[in-house]
């Protein structure tokens, strides 16, 4: 890394209280430790590596920062659905309902995908879940809504986990692909790095974030590809597909 970008990084880390040295442009042990402290505080993997994701994520913590991301012609989610906000994570769910988004579904999530892959806007704004949440926030994940975007696929009504039965409205490949494209757009828009702690399914929240849930298993199996039948396998597949698009 050249000295100027390093000085900019050091200044941002100093503004957040993670770096107390001079902005000398030297990416040494002190700067690496500050990067790790920032990553850990933001809920990211504390690697000390400074790349595109960490750079983009700084806007979520530095008030003067804004995401430097231009809209793309093929973005699947309308730009006005993604207001300025400082978001840390994206939680991916299924609704356990039918293929159409109900009013109750829309109250709980920011964006949903119906059976044909069509996106539907939730009632709360994404900025209602920025820290601190407003009274109008989307309650998509137990005790883990602040700073988190909640998205969901309308499917899996009457599904049974063990022995697995998908029910009359199984999650479709069209929904999955549309969700992956939408999550990719959100990661770019909000500078969210793609890690198991920042882009995860509801079924991974307890194991990845240490926040206890109530037996949620969305998404622990893919009906259209049942070889993916654990929360980790489904989450890893989603993240790899998002990274491929980014």
N, C-alpha and C positions, 0 to 999 in steps of 0.2 A: 504494500500500500504506500502510495506517495505521501509526503509529509503534509500537504494541504488537506486531503481528506481525513488524515489522522487528527490534525488540529481541529477540524470541524467536529469530528466524533468526540474528541476530548472535551470540547466546549459544551456539547449537548449532555454528555455524561456528568460534567461538573454542574450544569444547571439543574440536574436531577438529584445531585448529592452523592453520586457514585464515584466521582473522581475529584481528588483534591490536590492534584499536582498542577504543573504549568502546562499550557497547551503548546508543547514543544515539537509535536509531530512525530514523536518516537513511539511506535507501537511496541512497547516493551512490557515487562511483567505487570507493571502498575496499571497500564491501560487494559491489558488482557483481563486482570482481576476485576476491573471496573465493568468491562463488558459482561463478564460472567455474573456479576452481582445484578446488573440490569436485567439480563436474561432470566435469572432466577426469580427476581421480584415480579417480572411480567408474566410468569408462568410458562416460560420457554425452557428448552434444554440449555443448561449452563455449560456450553462448550468453550466459550471464549473466542470462538471463530466469528469474524465480522464479515458478513456477506450481504447479499441483497435483502434477505428476509429481516435480518437484524436492523439494517439501515432503514428499511421501510417501516419496521415496527416502532422506531423511535418517535414517529409522529403521534403515536397513540399515547405517549407519555409527556412529550414536550409541547406545551400549549401553543407555541408559535408555529409548530410544524403542521403541515397539511399534506395529505397523500399526493404524490406527484405521479398520478396515473391518468392517462387519457383513455376515454371510452373507446371501445372497439366496435366496428360495424356489426360484428357477429355476437356481441354481448346478449345473452338471453334474457336478462332482467332489465327492465327499464331503469334508466339512470336515476329518475326521481324516487325510486323505491329505496335507494341507497344514499341517504343523507349523510352529511358530515357528522362523524361521531368517532370516538376513540374506543375501538372494540378489540378484545384480546383473543376471543375464541369463536368457533362455529360448532354448534352441536347439531347433529343430524339424527332425525327421528323418523318413525312412521306413525300414522295417526291411530292405528288399530280400528279404523272405520272403513267406509266405502271409498269408491274412487272419486267422489266429488267432495270438495271442501265444504264442511258445514260451518255455520256461524261460530260454534264452539271451537272448531279447529282453528279458524281464523283469529280467534281471540288469544290463542296460545302460541302462535308462531308468526314469524315475520314474513316468510315466504313458504308456500306449499306447492307441490306438483301433483296435479290430478292424474287420473289413470292414463290419459293420452300424452302425458308429459307437459301439459300446459301449466305455466306458472300462475299462481294466484297470490295476490298480496294479502298479508295478514292485517288485522286491525291495528295493532300497535306499530309504531314506527321503530326502526332499529335504534334510533337515538334514545328511545325511552328505556332501553336496557344498558345504555352507557352508565358508567359509575359516577354518581349514585343513581340507581334506577328511579324512575318516576312512578307515580301511582298507576299509570297506564301501561306499565311494562308487560312484556309477554312472559307468562309464567311457564316456560317450556321445560325447565329442569329443576328438580328439587334442590334448593339451597345453592344454585349455581347459575343464576340468571344475570348477575351484574357483569357487564363487559362481554356478554356472550350473545351471539346471534343464534336464534333458534329457527331451523328449517325442518320441513317434514314432507314426507311423501304420503299421499292419501291412499292407504291400502291396509290390508291384513285384518279386516274385520273377521272375527270368529276364529283367528289362527290359534293353534295350540303348539306350545314349544316342544313338549316331550310326551309321546312320540310326535314328531313334527307333522303338522297338518297346516297347510297354507290358508285354508278357508276359501270362501267364495270370491275374495278380492285380493289375490296374491300380488305382492310387489312386482312390478313389471320392469323389463329391461329399459323400456322407453323412459320410465320415471327415473330409474337409476342414472341413466346417461344424462338426462336433463338436470338432475340434481348435481351431478359431478360438474357439469358446465357452469351451473349457477354458483356452486361453492368456489370454483376457480375464480370466477369474476369477483366474488366477495373477498377472497384472499388478496387479489390484486388491489381492489378498491380500498381495503382497510389495512393493508400492510401486515396481514396475518401470516406468519410462517406456517408451513405445513409440517406439523409434528404430531405425535400421539397425544400431546397435552393441549394442543391448540385447535386441531381439526379432528373431531372424534364423534363417534356415534353415542347415543344415549346409553347403550349397553356398556360402553367403555368408561363412562364418567367415574364410577366407583373405583375401578382398578387404576385408571390413569391419573385421576385427580385426587383420589382419596376422599371423595365426598359421597357418603352413603346414599344409595337410592333404594327404591322399593321393588326389587325384583324385576327391573326393566330389562327386556331382551331385544329391544330395537336398537341396533340391527345386528342380530347374532346368526342370521341365516339368510341366504339369497334364494328365494324360490325359483328363480330362473336359472340359477347355477348352484344347486344344493351342495356341491363340494365345498363351498365356502359356508361353513356351518359353525363358526365360533365368532364371538365379538371381535377378537383380534384379527382374524382372517378377513372379515368384512371391512373392518376399519383400515387395515393395511392396504387392501385392494382400493378402497376409496381414495386414500392418500396418494397411492402410486398413480392413479388415473388423474388426480388433480395436478400432481407434479408434472405429469407428461404434458398437460395442456398449458401450464404456466410457462 
